[in-house]
Amino acid sequence: MGDPEQTRIVIVANGPYRVRGAPLVRLCPVYDEHGDGVEWRRGEAIQSSEEPVDLCRCGASRNQPFCDGSEGSVRFDGTETADREPSASRRRNCSDDSPLQLTDDRTLCAHAAFCQRTPTNAWVMAREAEDPETKELVISMVRRCPSGRLQYLVLPDTSPAEEDLPQEIGVVQDGPLWVRGGIPVEAADGFEYEVRNRATLCRCGQSQNKPFCDGSHWNVGFKDS
């Protein structure tokens, strides 16, 4: 992880995300015929890590993902409502005595659908993780979960396993900002949210869990182009 004093996202009250020290890259989820997420396709780099930049939070900018000042004209209410306690305080264990322990913080869900494998899902599969192929598939599903809703640990380890991600911000096509690699996020009132390896920030302006994504972009048909 980089220097938190150099790499940071600061939320402007009823305004944009002010980003410094983190490169921007386009990331596009790939879905199968059932609508299940199967992989991420990496696109073009948008912005280098050297220049501070303001990213749209209201969803109305005509220059996505950058802020163009539209928050004033649409009277954007960016009030932050997310629980400020650490994620561990909300997590539940979903896999009983399985060697692969799957934990779930539903409040973080961005509805990216990487936890599904029709007709089953990661929760069911984690309880069947004695099978090596099933275990590896669940691990890959969790790692692709952008919001960090799902975590896993493999017994006898007692700490969640996380992939080593670069510090960068993924601009998800028609979706949230995927904050990767443990970038600090500072609230408009100066509070510092728990630093997580995977987090998703709302950019459609409609989340009921601001600043985090709650999947509202699906409901409102948010398009970034």
Summary of the structure (lengths in Angstrom):
residues: 225
radius of gyration: 17.4
end to end distance: 31.2
largest distance: 55.4
contacts: 698
relative contact order: 0.20
helix: 15%
strand: 29%
